[in-house]
Amino acid sequence: MDSERELAFIAVHRDSYPRVYRYVRRRVESPELAEELAADVFRVVWQKWHDQPHADIAWLLTVARNLIGNAYRSRDRLVALQAKLRASAELRSGAASEDLVVHDAMAALRDSERDILQLAYWDELSVAEIAGVLQCSEAAAKVRLHRARAAFRKQMPVSSRQNSVTQKMGA
């Protein structure tokens, strides 16, 4: 039997989720991020329910606005870090090096694709170890690695360097 707290939360979620999602969606670049942030709003609501048991739409949208700000700050820190790493690679290797080509291709990938390639090549994990890190089956890890390699190849510029770099990446 659901407690009164659970029933009240379910009612708030049912009544408010569409408005919260629309608010978030207008402010972020992807529907996936909007879904994640809208879900996080209700995670916060559940965690703070004892402080704010009657979650009105103004409070929900304030929580959403704060989470959106956090997401943008996180993205900005990531972009700044990537720029710093690229500048460092330019200083080390020169502007036309294979390192920069790989860096740019990796930066263009989705986070999940970049992560699995880094696990395989930077961290030198086997497929079984990657499966353990990602908490999936070995077959799923193989498929994800295959797809990440394909995405990496698509990001590489067509040049003579492409062949040597993609061979190093096992693609």
N, C-alpha and C positions, 0 to 999 in steps of 0.2 A: 504494500500500500504506500502510495506516495505521501510524503509529508506535506504540510501546508506550504512550507518554504518551496519545495519542488513544484507543487502545483502553481503557486504564484509566479515562480520563475518561468515555467512553461507558458503561462498566459502572457507574460511580458514579452517573451521571445516571439511567440506566435503573432502578437499584435504589433510589435515594433521592428522586427527584423527587416521587413521590406523597406521601411523608411530609412533605417540605418544603412542598409546596403546601398540604396539609391544615393544617399548622402556621400558615402565613401566612394562609390563608383564614379561620381562626378569629379572627384578630386585625385584619383590615381589613374595610372596608365593602363592597367590591365584588369580584366574581370577576375582573374585568379587572385591577384593581390587584394582586390576589393572583397572577395569572399573570405579570404584569410583574415583581413582586418575586421570585417563585420563579425566574424566568429570570435575574434579576440575581444571585441567589445563585450560580448555576452559572457566570455570567460571572466573578464574583469567584474562585470555585474554580479556573477555568481560568487566570486571571491569577496566582494565588498557588500554582499547582500545584507549582512548584519548592520552595516553603517548606513545603508541607503535601501531599505526594504521596498520602497515604492519608487521604482525606477521610472521617472518621467522622461519624455522624449528629449527635453533640454539636457538632462544629465547624460543620457545615452549618446547624444551627438557631441557633447563635450568630451566624453571618453573617446569617441571616434576621432575627433579632431586631434586629440593628444596622440593617439596611436598613429595617425597619418603623419603627424610631425615627426614622430620617432622613426617611422619608415623612411621618410625623406632624408632625415639626418643620417641614418644608416647607409642609405644609398649614396649620399654625398661623400661620406667617409670612404666607402668602397671605391668610388670614382677617383678620389684624391690619392688613395693608396695605389691604385692601378697606374695613375699618372706618375707617381713617385717611382714605382718599380720600372716603368718604361724609361724614365729619364735615367735611372741608375743603369739599366741595360745599355742605353745609348752611350753613356760615359765609358762603360766597361768594354763594349764591343764595337762601337761605331754605329752610325745610323742605318747602315745597309746590312746589318748582320742577320744571320738565321735566327738568333735569339729574339730579335725584334719581330720578325715574321711570325715566329711561334707565339710570342707574347700577344701580338695583335689578334691572331687567330683564336687563341685561348680566351682572350677578353671578349670576343664576339659570341662565345658559346653561352648557353644557359648555365646557371650555377650547377645543376645536377650533372651536366655533361662535363664541365670543367672539373668538378670534384672527382668523378670516377676516373678521368684521365690522370689526374694528379695522384690518386691512390695507386694506379697501375704503374705510372712511369716515374714520378718523383719519389713516392714512398716505396716503390718496387714490391707491391703486394701481389700475391697470386689471386686468381679468380676466387678461390675458396676464402681467402682472407678478405677480399673485397666484399664477398657475400656476407661475411660476418660483420663487417663494419656497417654495411647498408641494411643489415637484418633482412636479407632476402635469400632466396635459393641461389645455388651456383648457376643454374640455368638462367635465372633472371639477371644475375650479375653479368653473365656472358652477353646476353642480349643488350643490356644497357651499355656495356663497354663497346660492343659492335656499333651501336647507334651513335655513341659519343665519338668514336673514330670517324664514322661517316660524316658527322656534323663538322668535325675538325677539318677533314679533307675539303669540304665545301667552303670553309673559311680561308683556306690557304690560297694565295694568289697563284695563278698559272705562271710558272717559271721553271727554270732548271733547278732552282733551290727546292721547289716543292717536292720533287722526287726524293731527294736525300733526307729532308726533314720528315716526310710522312713515312719513309722506311724506318727511320729511327723510332717513330711513334708506333710502329707495328701495324700501320694501317694498310 
